[in-house]
């Protein structure tokens, strides 16, 4: 029994200057290109009498839009953030199923230093997931600041209760409020860690489990990994949905707090 | 005990305990959601999406443990 070497960092294929192009980046580019091709193909046949692909895409769009209207509260706001969320959702939906593409994830480059895989699941590279997360949270904070800068910062550094005090008895309450505001700042940092690690951990663990099961012995090479592949497929779908839902939640809660305080 | 074996042991124990807590939490979430769905089948769609999001939040604790275990093994 020989277990394959499991690496946390993706393999570097080549580098442009200081930019290391890893196998996950190649897979990300491949996914993006295939999404663009699918979109162009569907757009060509789009019309008042929808083709089969158009129906599927409209269903996905309507599904996400319905969820967004519920959390944003209005159709206008929901449509404003729809392109971002829908892009993330469709990208992750395809990217998490990368392991299902036959042969592509088995291409091996052999060098004197060792073997490298040419493609790897995009979300199995931590830089990809943390990049997406930082993008989402930056957009959440910037759009909240654009609506009302004072109120947005005021919801983290809560000095207002100190000025509103009528007697010294309210001081402990105000101090607790101030402390809760500081806890919210820590919560924002935890959001970055949890949102990015959730996606990375699930996709990475799914790949590792299939790899270990298929390399346990000759017997478990062919049929035994199938249930685990099925589980990682389902978890990929669920994680794409969860990432989109949590992005909606974070953006809408930041925007709604800024708006509520404004009126 | 050598430091290397202690690392592997720590990773295994951490992930086992993390998985235990997370499994109990996810079971509670799913069970309560099933209760709600059985009581009010009209709400099933809404409850299902909320259940998935709540499960993802519960799962994050075991994901933290996974990261710690990975750091222990690979560092």
Interface residues (C-beta under 8 A of the other chain):
Chain A: X7 X8 X67 X193 X194 X197 X198 X201 X202 X205 X238 X239 X241 X242 X245 X246 X249
Chain B: X49 X52 X53 X56 X59 X60 X63 X64 X66 X67 X70 X74
